[in-house]
């Protein structure tokens, strides 16, 4: 039963290659795939690969996660644009998603879906198969206890494109919120666009609106802060006495050489799992008054840090 | 800072110090300039007595170089080598001397290794540009300028954990954002991470941020001497030196313990050079100056040379020229 639950949490692999591509899958360590309905029969007889029919048209296609530096465009900031799909998952947690991704973006997509607990399929190209297999193997090794997403404020999602884009900018800044229908008094702040405090006119600049919300929340009240990288997004989950920090590097082409992470709460026992860096250890770990800080020396694509009291 | 000689600056000039055509520095002349300058500052007859006022054999000494205009305009290896030699002469083991900068890709363009004993460390905080690992996570200034996500600027780790004294060796340069870049900026922006975030579009927050960083402990108390390298300089489009047209050759070094007093002289030097070139003042803050800085009357930012005076208000030194004693030496 536990094994089934773990398997369900992992992103699936959608593969439209013919059965004669099975050796490439085996080499990548992939034993379970989703295939177009028309090919399901042909895959039934392939040894060592379990194939299940899936219809991509019934799933929501996501943008490949990425960091776009846009060197060829003038901008007011040197901060890269991140393509992050977290807001989709927060808007439709029960949605079924899929990615069409190439190369190193395949493991990144898998990590993103896993970090948000999304039900997703990843359709890699040939170059992405092996790194995707490695990432899935890594993800399979992470225990998935029952934990709740950490939210610092509620965002009243009316389902509009404007609200969606503000949610997108909030996620990119690791501003942790819960999409709600009505204000939740248990949260530090509730945000509703179209009110005097958060006018729709200002929401037309979603970046500026995200800054207004950030200022109202205050940085001191943010459950997670990331210093030293503009391409890493963080997400938190919690259970009594325990906090899980997900860190995703959206620049799949380059590892991040060091970042400092601050979370609210005092946790004395850290446990790190970093994809592709099995021997990595946290540095300069500090339990401060009401907060915990540590340095992650490198981040290739994805890391999970469990903090225990 | 401002140390035992507030409101003082010693300017040593020698026509022989550098050949402007080739950029070749006369090592022996630079040694003599350094010697004359430190003795004039302290009043001591012997170099060792003068240096011993600032450095003891037990110290671990950092030499904060400036390589932002490298390879052409940088803390000259001849001058840095001469300083290292004086440190060794007063008993500091070479292994206790650290030449350091922020960016490895700039440092490696300058042949410091050829001018110092082998055991001297030559290091950069960022071997990989943007990496935070060379900085101390415990010592930082946190402020939000433009809504940037990373609001911390951390101190270079060897400054907080290893060095006991620092000798500041900036260049003589105009700076597109701060107006000039001398002692204050080299010890402020040159010692902390994530400082470029203080500029966006034409706005720069250098006015207050430079002094704020320079005043952070232990930086403030560990910087004991400034030796400004003015053999060559930049009078426009600094701190870089991509355009030879904007290089100039003051052929001097300036020594003191008061970074404000030295930078106050630097302002006059840059202003005089710009005036002689027909360029606008660095104090011109009109929006009309904004534009392509290949034109010396245009600039990318509204400059903030007032940062030097601001630093004086933090107690880092003397800004009023009437209260600054300048000793001039010609070799």
Interface residues (C-beta under 8 A of the other chain):
Chain A: X76 X77 X78 X79 X173 X174 X211 X214 X219 X226 X227 X228 X229 X230 X257 X258 X259 X260 X283 X284 X286 X293 X295 X297
Chain B: X128 X130 X131 X132 X133 X137 X138 X144 X146 X147 X148 X149 X150 X151 X152 X193 X194 X196 X200 X201
